[in-house]
Amino acid sequence: MCTYEAERISVTGSAKGANGWFRATDATVYYDHPVHFGAGHALMVDVINPALGASSRVGLELNAESARELALAILRSLDGVPAGLLER
């Protein structure tokens, strides 16, 4: 079932898309029908810079288990960084 709930956040970073690296400014996370992943539903993460047009997008489609593991791995990685190295 699609939730039709998308969360869009501002991000600061870079992503590599079809035309190379670009400044990432936004990310959208939602659960819906994937475009390419061969499952009925997936968690989607789109990293974009709307000011640069449609070619400045990186999409990720994951099953629920993989999405949860990725989220936990990100948190573990950040938790292991000494406080003085984390940028705000």
PEURRA-V797518 format. One record per residue. N is the residue number from 0. PSI is psi in radians with two decimals (* if undefined). Layout:
n-><N & N>
psi-><PSI & PSI>
This chain:
n-><0 & 1 & 2 & 3 & 4 & 5 & 6 & 7 & 8 & 9 & 10 & 11 & 12 & 13 & 14 & 15 & 16 & 17 & 18 & 19 & 20 & 21 & 22 & 23 & 24 & 25 & 26 & 27 & 28 & 29 & 30 & 31 & 32 & 33 & 34 & 35 & 36 & 37 & 38 & 39 & 40 & 41 & 42 & 43 & 44 & 45 & 46 & 47 & 48 & 49 & 50 & 51 & 52 & 53 & 54 & 55 & 56 & 57 & 58 & 59 & 60 & 61 & 62 & 63 & 64 & 65 & 66 & 67 & 68 & 69 & 70 & 71 & 72 & 73 & 74 & 75 & 76 & 77 & 78 & 79 & 80 & 81 & 82 & 83 & 84 & 85 & 86 & 87>
psi-><2.35 & 2.45 & -0.40 & 0.36 & 2.10 & 2.43 & 2.13 & 2.28 & 2.73 & 2.43 & 2.77 & 2.03 & -2.83 & 2.70 & 2.71 & 2.01 & -2.82 & -0.55 & 0.34 & -2.82 & 2.52 & 2.78 & 2.13 & 2.27 & -0.37 & 2.69 & 2.48 & 2.33 & 2.28 & 2.84 & 2.09 & -2.97 & 2.18 & 2.76 & -0.74 & -0.69 & 2.30 & 0.95 & 2.86 & -0.62 & 2.72 & 2.81 & 2.23 & 2.44 & 2.09 & 2.16 & 2.18 & 2.92 & 1.64 & -0.51 & -0.36 & -0.04 & -3.11 & -0.42 & -0.20 & 1.17 & 2.40 & 2.18 & 2.54 & 2.26 & 2.10 & 2.57 & 2.88 & -0.73 & -0.79 & -0.68 & -0.75 & -0.74 & -0.69 & -0.78 & -0.77 & -0.70 & -0.69 & -0.81 & -0.74 & -0.74 & -0.80 & -0.64 & -0.41 & -0.06 & 2.27 & 2.45 & -0.63 & -0.30 & -0.30 & 2.19 & 2.57 & *>
